[in-house]
Amino acid sequence: MFIDWQAFWLTLRLAVIVAALLLVIGLPVAYWIAFSRWRWKFLVEAVVALPIVLPPTVLGFYLLVALGPHSPLGRWWISLTGHTLAFTFTGLVLGSILYSLPFAVQPFAAAFAGVDRKLIAASSTLGASPLKTFFRVIVPLSKPGLITGLALTFAHTMGEFGVVLMVGGNIPGVTRTVSIEIYDQVQASNYASANATALLLLVICFAMLAIVYGLNRRSWLMVPLHGPK
Amino acid sequence: MTLFILRLPITMVLIAVSLGGSVATAADEKGSKEITVAAAADMSVALKEIAANYEKQTGVQVKLSFAASGALTQQIQNGAPFDAFFSADMDYPRRLIAAGDADGATLYRYAVGTLVLWAPSDSPLDPEHQEIKTLLAPSVKKIAIANPQHAPYGRAAEAALKHFGIYEQVQGRLVIGENVSQAAQFVESGNAQVGFIALAHAVPLAMRGEGKFWKVPADAYPALDQGVVVITRSQHKREAAAFVDYIKTKEAADILRRYGFSVPQERKSRQDLCSSTGKHSG
């Protein structure tokens, strides 16, 4: 029996980095979706939701071909960094950000939209800038939604498989994530190793999610079934 | 509103059933027999052509599923509904036979695969002349191989690298495709600069004027003897055995040869086939 700890740490690192970056990217996008009155906003919402519907193979294919050395974009990236996005940790981070985007933006946006508009109006009437209102009023009131978004992003990246299989190249310590490791063990009929790794992943993921939801317990309405009161 | 909520799932199920139903009826109306064949990734071009010919001649539809031989073996062990299995080696079929998942009497060595080192046409690399030294060029950042854990071509590539004594030197630059097709696709898309792929993939690419390659000498890796077996659990054993017999004909062998496979021995006419089955399993 064999557990690939390197793959575990790699996957954990990937999930933490992606969750952090999606917090930074997701907040402004979600803010815009929640408060913009642009008539074509629904198109942006559809684009953000695309990764939920599209198979990871589509994203993997585009990363491999549209960002490969045969495309202008890919050549620009290579001239910048000296290597392709495929087969690199950066490539996995980029792929995971795209793939997990809706899992951050949608809970964020739902939380923002649930904030009582009167409080936002009061804040600006009292002279707070929109940025100050955002960080002092909207974000604290949206905390459960933000935590949910982060937890989902983290979990989704931990469990990501298709994109990594297509663009990762299975390099130990660089792109061999736990899901790929388990897949390889199963394909090679090493069920004992696959079992140990899978069980460990299951326990870790459950523990992490339990901690997050436990912390969130007091404001349990993550999906506002009855809407904000 | 409540009624709508209740009706919605029922309507959705009805739609799903009608969609599935229409597909099934279309297949039934043809009244044609059908077998499902699992095949090693290196067979993906040749076997499609062979199956198409076979369908034309017999009316039996051959559904093909390509993956790494090890992956397919694992699927068959877990009950995948395949009727026959074309492996890229002899070990996986033997493993299935030993476990009772495949019929030992049907094992047959239908082809021998060849490993090539491949680079795109527009590459500055020249595997045809630089041979194994191609891999040592500084412009080679990534070398694609199939996964040695479950793909025979990956094992062959690893063996070749060790044979030439450069495995340690290039190990850090290897990128691993799930099977030999994905390894080929890593190089074709330009994401890896060179790769060890199947001659059976290099040949159709060359027909389109794509790529340059070097055939890795046969003494550099264990022979890629490829075996086929009929699966024990198959519901269409007779049809599957008939298709395996067709692989033994000169007609099928010609196609295999055209795609760069060597075919082990002189083929018999279709009548003599039954007696030759299983003879060349060693």
Interface residues (C-beta under 8 A of the other chain):
Chain A: L64 V65 G68 P69 H70 G74 H83 T84 A86 F87 L165 V167 G169 N170 I171 D184 V186 Q187 A188 S189
Chain B: A68 G70 A71 T73 Q74 Q77 K141 K142 A144 N147 Q149 H150 L174 V175 I176 G177 E178 Q185 F186 S189 G190 N191 A192
